[in-house]
């Protein structure tokens, strides 16, 4: 493996690492949104239950 080939492989590795990091970040944001959505859903169903009980 020549010097330029090694350098090329290294840059590729760095690029892949950055891409993976971005994907992980996106996944975390997505999971957070889902978690918030589920929490909100729980709260609304809880409040709907309360209102029905009052009536």
mmCIF file of the N, C-alpha and C atoms, coordinates in Angstrom:
data_MODEL
# 
_entry.id   MODEL 
# 
loop_
_atom_site.group_PDB 
_atom_site.id 
_atom_site.type_symbol 
_atom_site.label_atom_id 
_atom_site.label_alt_id 
_atom_site.label_comp_id 
_atom_site.label_asym_id 
_atom_site.label_entity_id 
_atom_site.label_seq_id 
_atom_site.pdbx_PDB_ins_code 
_atom_site.Cartn_x 
_atom_site.Cartn_y 
_atom_site.Cartn_z 
_atom_site.occupancy 
_atom_site.B_iso_or_equiv 
_atom_site.pdbx_formal_charge 
_atom_site.auth_seq_id 
_atom_site.auth_comp_id 
_atom_site.auth_asym_id 
_atom_site.auth_atom_id 
_atom_site.pdbx_PDB_model_num 
ATOM 1   N N  . UNK A 1 1  ? 0.842   -1.195 0.000  1.00 0.00 ? 1  UNK A N  1 
ATOM 2   C CA . UNK A 1 1  ? 0.000   0.000  0.000  1.00 0.00 ? 1  UNK A CA 1 
ATOM 3   C C  . UNK A 1 1  ? 0.884   1.255  0.000  1.00 0.00 ? 1  UNK A C  1 
ATOM 4   N N  . UNK A 1 2  ? 0.691   2.075  -0.979 1.00 0.00 ? 2  UNK A N  1 
ATOM 5   C CA . UNK A 1 2  ? 1.496   3.298  -1.066 1.00 0.00 ? 2  UNK A CA 1 
ATOM 6   C C  . UNK A 1 2  ? 0.993   4.357  -0.081 1.00 0.00 ? 2  UNK A C  1 
ATOM 7   N N  . UNK A 1 3  ? 1.789   5.409  0.071  1.00 0.00 ? 3  UNK A N  1 
ATOM 8   C CA . UNK A 1 3  ? 1.441   6.480  1.014  1.00 0.00 ? 3  UNK A CA 1 
ATOM 9   C C  . UNK A 1 3  ? 0.104   7.125  0.652  1.00 0.00 ? 3  UNK A C  1 
ATOM 10  N N  . UNK A 1 4  ? -0.081  7.409  -0.650 1.00 0.00 ? 4  UNK A N  1 
ATOM 11  C CA . UNK A 1 4  ? -1.318  8.080  -1.077 1.00 0.00 ? 4  UNK A CA 1 
ATOM 12  C C  . UNK A 1 4  ? -2.538  7.174  -0.862 1.00 0.00 ? 4  UNK A C  1 
ATOM 13  N N  . UNK A 1 5  ? -2.351  5.877  -1.046 1.00 0.00 ? 5  UNK A N  1 
ATOM 14  C CA . UNK A 1 5  ? -3.451  4.924  -0.817 1.00 0.00 ? 5  UNK A CA 1 
ATOM 15  C C  . UNK A 1 5  ? -3.838  4.901  0.668  1.00 0.00 ? 5  UNK A C  1 
ATOM 16  N N  . UNK A 1 6  ? -2.811  4.896  1.511  1.00 0.00 ? 6  UNK A N  1 
ATOM 17  C CA . UNK A 1 6  ? -3.062  4.917  2.960  1.00 0.00 ? 6  UNK A CA 1 
ATOM 18  C C  . UNK A 1 6  ? -3.822  6.177  3.353  1.00 0.00 ? 6  UNK A C  1 
ATOM 19  N N  . UNK A 1 7  ? -3.362  7.306  2.797  1.00 0.00 ? 7  UNK A N  1 
ATOM 20  C CA . UNK A 1 7  ? -3.989  8.586  3.082  1.00 0.00 ? 7  UNK A CA 1 
ATOM 21  C C  . UNK A 1 7  ? -5.454  8.558  2.647  1.00 0.00 ? 7  UNK A C  1 
ATOM 22  N N  . UNK A 1 8  ? -5.683  8.011  1.463  1.00 0.00 ? 8  UNK A N  1 
ATOM 23  C CA . UNK A 1 8  ? -7.035  7.921  0.897  1.00 0.00 ? 8  UNK A CA 1 
ATOM 24  C C  . UNK A 1 8  ? -7.928  7.076  1.814  1.00 0.00 ? 8  UNK A C  1 
ATOM 25  N N  . UNK A 1 9  ? -7.405  5.939  2.266  1.00 0.00 ? 9  UNK A N  1 
ATOM 26  C CA . UNK A 1 9  ? -8.156  5.043  3.155  1.00 0.00 ? 9  UNK A CA 1 
ATOM 27  C C  . UNK A 1 9  ? -8.489  5.754  4.465  1.00 0.00 ? 9  UNK A C  1 
ATOM 28  N N  . UNK A 1 10 ? -7.504  6.513  4.968  1.00 0.00 ? 10 UNK A N  1 
ATOM 29  C CA . UNK A 1 10 ? -7.688  7.239  6.222  1.00 0.00 ? 10 UNK A CA 1 
ATOM 30  C C  . UNK A 1 10 ? -8.816  8.265  6.090  1.00 0.00 ? 10 UNK A C  1 
ATOM 31  N N  . UNK A 1 11 ? -8.772  9.020  4.984  1.00 0.00 ? 11 UNK A N  1 
ATOM 32  C CA . UNK A 1 11 ? -9.820  10.035 4.759  1.00 0.00 ? 11 UNK A CA 1 
ATOM 33  C C  . UNK A 1 11 ? -11.173 9.356  4.659  1.00 0.00 ? 11 UNK A C  1 
ATOM 34  N N  . UNK A 1 12 ? -11.223 8.226  3.970  1.00 0.00 ? 12 UNK A N  1 
ATOM 35  C CA . UNK A 1 12 ? -12.480 7.489  3.816  1.00 0.00 ? 12 UNK A CA 1 
ATOM 36  C C  . UNK A 1 12 ? -13.010 7.072  5.182  1.00 0.00 ? 12 UNK A C  1 
ATOM 37  N N  . UNK A 1 13 ? -12.110 6.579  6.029  1.00 0.00 ? 13 UNK A N  1 
ATOM 38  C CA . UNK A 1 13 ? -12.496 6.168  7.391  1.00 0.00 ? 13 UNK A CA 1 
ATOM 39  C C  . UNK A 1 13 ? -13.078 7.335  8.168  1.00 0.00 ? 13 UNK A C  1 
ATOM 40  N N  . UNK A 1 14 ? -12.402 8.486  8.062  1.00 0.00 ? 14 UNK A N  1 
ATOM 41  C CA . UNK A 1 14 ? -12.873 9.675  8.770  1.00 0.00 ? 14 UNK A CA 1 
ATOM 42  C C  . UNK A 1 14 ? -14.248 10.071 8.257  1.00 0.00 ? 14 UNK A C  1 
ATOM 43  N N  . UNK A 1 15 ? -14.414 10.056 6.918  1.00 0.00 ? 15 UNK A N  1 
ATOM 44  C CA . UNK A 1 15 ? -15.707 10.406 6.325  1.00 0.00 ? 15 UNK A CA 1 
ATOM 45  C C  . UNK A 1 15 ? -16.805 9.468  6.824  1.00 0.00 ? 15 UNK A C  1 
ATOM 46  N N  . UNK A 1 16 ? -16.502 8.174  6.847  1.00 0.00 ? 16 UNK A N  1 
ATOM 47  C CA . UNK A 1 16 ? -17.478 7.187  7.320  1.00 0.00 ? 16 UNK A CA 1 
ATOM 48  C C  . UNK A 1 16 ? -17.830 7.403  8.783  1.00 0.00 ? 16 UNK A C  1 
ATOM 49  N N  . UNK A 1 17 ? -16.817 7.713  9.574  1.00 0.00 ? 17 UNK A N  1 
ATOM 50  C CA . UNK A 1 17 ? -17.045 7.952  11.003 1.00 0.00 ? 17 UNK A CA 1 
ATOM 51  C C  . UNK A 1 17 ? -17.977 9.142  11.196 1.00 0.00 ? 17 UNK A C  1 
ATOM 52  N N  . UNK A 1 18 ? -17.732 10.212 10.427 1.00 0.00 ? 18 UNK A N  1 
ATOM 53  C CA . UNK A 1 18 ? -18.579 11.405 10.531 1.00 0.00 ? 18 UNK A CA 1 
ATOM 54  C C  . UNK A 1 18 ? -20.003 11.069 10.118 1.00 0.00 ? 18 UNK A C  1 
ATOM 55  N N  . UNK A 1 19 ? -20.130 10.298 9.026  1.00 0.00 ? 19 UNK A N  1 
ATOM 56  C CA . UNK A 1 19 ? -21.451 9.900  8.534  1.00 0.00 ? 19 UNK A CA 1 
ATOM 57  C C  . UNK A 1 19 ? -22.191 9.090  9.597  1.00 0.00 ? 19 UNK A C  1 
ATOM 58  N N  . UNK A 1 20 ? -21.492 8.137  10.217 1.00 0.00 ? 20 UNK A N  1 
ATOM 59  C CA . UNK A 1 20 ? -22.093 7.315  11.270 1.00 0.00 ? 20 UNK A CA 1 
ATOM 60  C C  . UNK A 1 20 ? -22.552 8.159  12.442 1.00 0.00 ? 20 UNK A C  1 
ATOM 61  N N  . UNK A 1 21 ? -21.703 9.134  12.817 1.00 0.00 ? 21 UNK A N  1 
ATOM 62  C CA . UNK A 1 21 ? -22.034 10.009 13.932 1.00 0.00 ? 21 UNK A CA 1 
ATOM 63  C C  . UNK A 1 21 ? -23.318 10.774 13.634 1.00 0.00 ? 21 UNK A C  1 
ATOM 64  N N  . UNK A 1 22 ? -23.412 11.280 12.387 1.00 0.00 ? 22 UNK A N  1 
ATOM 65  C CA . UNK A 1 22 ? -24.606 12.022 11.981 1.00 0.00 ? 22 UNK A CA 1 
ATOM 66  C C  . UNK A 1 22 ? -25.836 11.127 12.040 1.00 0.00 ? 22 UNK A C  1 
ATOM 67  N N  . UNK A 1 23 ? -25.681 9.872  11.592 1.00 0.00 ? 23 UNK A N  1 
ATOM 68  C CA . UNK A 1 23 ? -26.809 8.945  11.597 1.00 0.00 ? 23 UNK A CA 1 
ATOM 69  C C  . UNK A 1 23 ? -27.270 8.660  13.015 1.00 0.00 ? 23 UNK A C  1 
ATOM 70  N N  . UNK A 1 24 ? -26.306 8.479  13.922 1.00 0.00 ? 24 UNK A N  1 
ATOM 71  C CA . UNK A 1 24 ? -26.632 8.235  15.334 1.00 0.00 ? 24 UNK A CA 1 
ATOM 72  C C  . UNK A 1 24 ? -27.392 9.430  15.897 1.00 0.00 ? 24 UNK A C  1 
ATOM 73  N N  . UNK A 1 25 ? -26.897 10.635 15.548 1.00 0.00 ? 25 UNK A N  1 
ATOM 74  C CA . UNK A 1 25 ? -27.522 11.865 16.014 1.00 0.00 ? 25 UNK A CA 1 
ATOM 75  C C  . UNK A 1 25 ? -28.967 11.934 15.532 1.00 0.00 ? 25 UNK A C  1 
ATOM 76  N N  . UNK A 1 26 ? -29.170 11.665 14.225 1.00 0.00 ? 26 UNK A N  1 
ATOM 77  C CA . UNK A 1 26 ? -30.515 11.688 13.653 1.00 0.00 ? 26 UNK A CA 1 
ATOM 78  C C  . UNK A 1 26 ? -31.413 10.686 14.356 1.00 0.00 ? 26 UNK A C  1 
ATOM 79  N N  . UNK A 1 27 ? -30.887 9.485  14.588 1.00 0.00 ? 27 UNK A N  1 
ATOM 80  C CA . UNK A 1 27 ? -31.655 8.444  15.279 1.00 0.00 ? 27 UNK A CA 1 
ATOM 81  C C  . UNK A 1 27 ? -32.073 8.888  16.660 1.00 0.00 ? 27 UNK A C  1 
ATOM 82  N N  . UNK A 1 28 ? -31.148 9.517  17.382 1.00 0.00 ? 28 UNK A N  1 
ATOM 83  C CA . UNK A 1 28 ? -31.452 9.984  18.735 1.00 0.00 ? 28 UNK A CA 1 
ATOM 84  C C  . UNK A 1 28 ? -32.556 11.025 18.718 1.00 0.00 ? 28 UNK A C  1 
ATOM 85  N N  . UNK A 1 29 ? -32.484 11.947 17.749 1.00 0.00 ? 29 UNK A N  1 
ATOM 86  C CA . UNK A 1 29 ? -33.515 12.987 17.642 1.00 0.00 ? 29 UNK A CA 1 
ATOM 87  C C  . UNK A 1 29 ? -34.859 12.322 17.339 1.00 0.00 ? 29 UNK A C  1 
ATOM 88  N N  . UNK A 1 30 ? -34.848 11.354 16.418 1.00 0.00 ? 30 UNK A N  1 
ATOM 89  C CA . UNK A 1 30 ? -36.064 10.639 16.033 1.00 0.00 ? 30 UNK A CA 1 
ATOM 90  C C  . UNK A 1 30 ? -36.659 9.913  17.238 1.00 0.00 ? 30 UNK A C  1 
ATOM 91  N N  . UNK A 1 31 ? -35.812 9.213  17.978 1.00 0.00 ? 31 UNK A N  1 
ATOM 92  C CA . UNK A 1 31 ? -36.272 8.484  19.165 1.00 0.00 ? 31 UNK A CA 1 
ATOM 93  C C  . UNK A 1 31 ? -36.847 9.419  20.214 1.00 0.00 ? 31 UNK A C  1 
ATOM 94  N N  . UNK A 1 32 ? -36.192 10.587 20.363 1.00 0.00 ? 32 UNK A N  1 
ATOM 95  C CA . UNK A 1 32 ? -36.671 11.576 21.321 1.00 0.00 ? 32 UNK A CA 1 
ATOM 96  C C  . UNK A 1 32 ? -38.071 12.037 20.936 1.00 0.00 ? 32 UNK A C  1 
ATOM 97  N N  . UNK A 1 33 ? -38.267 12.317 19.628 1.00 0.00 ? 33 UNK A N  1 
ATOM 98  C CA . UNK A 1 33 ? -39.571 12.768 19.154 1.00 0.00 ? 33 UNK A CA 1 
ATOM 99  C C  . UNK A 1 33 ? -40.626 11.719 19.435 1.00 0.00 ? 33 UNK A C  1 
ATOM 100 N N  . UNK A 1 34 ? -40.290 10.450 19.177 1.00 0.00 ? 34 UNK A N  1 
ATOM 101 C CA . UNK A 1 34 ? -41.244 9.364  19.429 1.00 0.00 ? 34 UNK A CA 1 
ATOM 102 C C  . UNK A 1 34 ? -41.577 9.300  20.916 1.00 0.00 ? 34 UNK A C  1 
ATOM 103 N N  . UNK A 1 35 ? -40.541 9.419  21.758 1.00 0.00 ? 35 UNK A N  1 
ATOM 104 C CA . UNK A 1 35 ? -40.743 9.361  23.209 1.00 0.00 ? 35 UNK A CA 1 
ATOM 105 C C  . UNK A 1 35 ? -41.689 10.476 23.655 1.00 0.00 ? 35 UNK A C  1 
ATOM 106 N N  . UNK A 1 36 ? -41.442 11.688 23.162 1.00 0.00 ? 36 UNK A N  1 
ATOM 107 C CA . UNK A 1 36 ? -42.283 12.831 23.526 1.00 0.00 ? 36 UNK A CA 1 
ATOM 108 C C  . UNK A 1 36 ? -43.714 12.573 23.060 1.00 0.00 ? 36 UNK A C  1 
ATOM 109 N N  . UNK A 1 37 ? -43.842 12.051 21.834 1.00 0.00 ? 37 UNK A N  1 
ATOM 110 C CA . UNK A 1 37 ? -45.165 11.769 21.270 1.00 0.00 ? 37 UNK A CA 1 
ATOM 111 C C  . UNK A 1 37 ? -45.906 10.764 22.148 1.00 0.00 ? 37 UNK A C  1 
ATOM 112 N N  . UNK A 1 38 ? -45.218 9.700  22.554 1.00 0.00 ? 38 UNK A N  1 
ATOM 113 C CA . UNK A 1 38 ? -45.843 8.668  23.400 1.00 0.00 ? 38 UNK A CA 1 
ATOM 114 C C  . UNK A 1 38 ? -46.248 9.272  24.743 1.00 0.00 ? 38 UNK A C  1 
ATOM 115 N N  . UNK A 1 39 ? -45.361 10.077 25.330 1.00 0.00 ? 39 UNK A N  1 
ATOM 116 C CA . UNK A 1 39 ? -45.672 10.714 26.612 1.00 0.00 ? 39 UNK A CA 1 
ATOM 117 C C  . UNK A 1 39 ? -46.932 11.567 26.490 1.00 0.00 ? 39 UNK A C  1 
ATOM 118 N N  . UNK A 1 40 ? -46.991 12.360 25.428 1.00 0.00 ? 40 UNK A N  1 
ATOM 119 C CA . UNK A 1 40 ? -48.159 13.226 25.216 1.00 0.00 ? 40 UNK A CA 1 
ATOM 120 C C  . UNK A 1 40 ? -49.416 12.400 25.068 1.00 0.00 ? 40 UNK A C  1 
ATOM 121 N N  . UNK A 1 41 ? -49.284 11.279 24.319 1.00 0.00 ? 41 UNK A N  1 
ATOM 122 C CA . UNK A 1 41 ? -50.439 10.414 24.087 1.00 0.00 ? 41 UNK A CA 1 
ATOM 123 C C  . UNK A 1 41 ? -50.948 9.864  25.425 1.00 0.00 ? 41 UNK A C  1 
ATOM 124 N N  . UNK A 1 42 ? -50.003 9.449  26.271 1.00 0.00 ? 42 UNK A N  1 
ATOM 125 C CA . UNK A 1 42 ? -50.367 8.932  27.595 1.00 0.00 ? 42 UNK A CA 1 
ATOM 126 C C  . UNK A 1 42 ? -51.148 9.982  28.371 1.00 0.00 ? 42 UNK A C  1 
ATOM 127 N N  . UNK A 1 43 ? -50.633 11.205 28.347 1.00 0.00 ? 43 UNK A N  1 
ATOM 128 C CA . UNK A 1 43 ? -51.275 12.287 29.092 1.00 0.00 ? 43 UNK A CA 1 
ATOM 129 C C  . UNK A 1 43 ? -52.678 12.546 28.564 1.00 0.00 ? 43 UNK A C  1 
ATOM 130 N N  . UNK A 1 44 ? -52.829 12.610 27.221 1.00 0.00 ? 44 UNK A N  1 
ATOM 131 C CA . UNK A 1 44 ? -54.155 12.904 26.672 1.00 0.00 ? 44 UNK A CA 1 
ATOM 132 C C  . UNK A 1 44 ? -55.135 11.808 27.029 1.00 0.00 ? 44 UNK A C  1 
ATOM 133 N N  . UNK A 1 45 ? -54.708 10.544 26.892 1.00 0.00 ? 45 UNK A N  1 
ATOM 134 C CA . UNK A 1 45 ? -55.642 9.464  27.226 1.00 0.00 ? 45 UNK A CA 1 
ATOM 135 C C  . UNK A 1 45 ? -55.981 9.505  28.710 1.00 0.00 ? 45 UNK A C  1 
ATOM 136 N N  . UNK A 1 46 ? -55.032 9.900  29.538 1.00 0.00 ? 46 UNK A N  1 
ATOM 137 C CA . UNK A 1 46 ? -55.269 10.015 30.974 1.00 0.00 ? 46 UNK A CA 1 
ATOM 138 C C  . UNK A 1 46 ? -56.314 11.097 31.241 1.00 0.00 ? 46 UNK A C  1 
ATOM 139 N N  . UNK A 1 47 ? -56.151 12.244 30.579 1.00 0.00 ? 47 UNK A N  1 
ATOM 140 C CA . UNK A 1 47 ? -57.094 13.344 30.780 1.00 0.00 ? 47 UNK A CA 1 
ATOM 141 C C  . UNK A 1 47 ? -58.477 12.999 30.230 1.00 0.00 ? 47 UNK A C  1 
ATOM 142 N N  . UNK A 1 48 ? -58.508 12.319 29.082 1.00 0.00 ? 48 UNK A N  1 
ATOM 143 C CA . UNK A 1 48 ? -59.800 11.907 28.509 1.00 0.00 ? 48 UNK A CA 1 
ATOM 144 C C  . UNK A 1 48 ? -60.509 10.983 29.505 1.00 0.00 ? 48 UNK A C  1 
ATOM 145 N N  . UNK A 1 49 ? -59.736 10.062 30.115 1.00 0.00 ? 49 UNK A N  1 
ATOM 146 C CA . UNK A 1 49 ? -60.284 9.157  31.130 1.00 0.00 ? 49 UNK A CA 1 
ATOM 147 C C  . UNK A 1 49 ? -60.856 9.928  32.298 1.00 0.00 ? 49 UNK A C  1 
ATOM 148 N N  . UNK A 1 50 ? -60.141 10.946 32.748 1.00 0.00 ? 50 UNK A N  1 
ATOM 149 C CA . UNK A 1 50 ? -60.600 11.767 33.870 1.00 0.00 ? 50 UNK A CA 1 
ATOM 150 C C  . UNK A 1 50 ? -61.913 12.456 33.527 1.00 0.00 ? 50 UNK A C  1 
ATOM 151 N N  . UNK A 1 51 ? -61.949 13.059 32.337 1.00 0.00 ? 51 UNK A N  1 
ATOM 152 C CA . UNK A 1 51 ? -63.147 13.796 31.920 1.00 0.00 ? 51 UNK A CA 1 
ATOM 153 C C  . UNK A 1 51 ? -64.342 12.849 31.855 1.00 0.00 ? 51 UNK A C  1 
ATOM 154 N N  . UNK A 1 52 ? -64.120 11.654 31.303 1.00 0.00 ? 52 UNK A N  1 
ATOM 155 C CA . UNK A 1 52 ? -65.211 10.673 31.215 1.00 0.00 ? 52 UNK A CA 1 
ATOM 156 C C  . UNK A 1 52 ? -65.698 10.288 32.610 1.00 0.00 ? 52 UNK A C  1 
ATOM 157 N N  . UNK A 1 53 ? -64.758 10.144 33.567 1.00 0.00 ? 53 UNK A N  1 
ATOM 158 C CA . UNK A 1 53 ? -65.133 9.778  34.933 1.00 0.00 ? 53 UNK A CA 1 
ATOM 159 C C  . UNK A 1 53 ? -65.935 10.879 35.605 1.00 0.00 ? 53 UNK A C  1 
ATOM 160 N N  . UNK A 1 54 ? -65.578 12.122 35.337 1.00 0.00 ? 54 UNK A N  1 
ATOM 161 C CA . UNK A 1 54 ? -66.301 13.250 35.926 1.00 0.00 ? 54 UNK A CA 1 
ATOM 162 C C  . UNK A 1 54 ? -67.738 13.260 35.411 1.00 0.00 ? 54 UNK A C  1 
ATOM 163 N N  . UNK A 1 55 ? -67.878 13.049 34.109 1.00 0.00 ? 55 UNK A N  1 
ATOM 164 C CA . UNK A 1 55 ? -69.225 13.004 33.531 1.00 0.00 ? 55 UNK A CA 1 
ATOM 165 C C  . UNK A 1 55 ? -69.919 11.766 34.043 1.00 0.00 ? 55 UNK A C  1 
# 
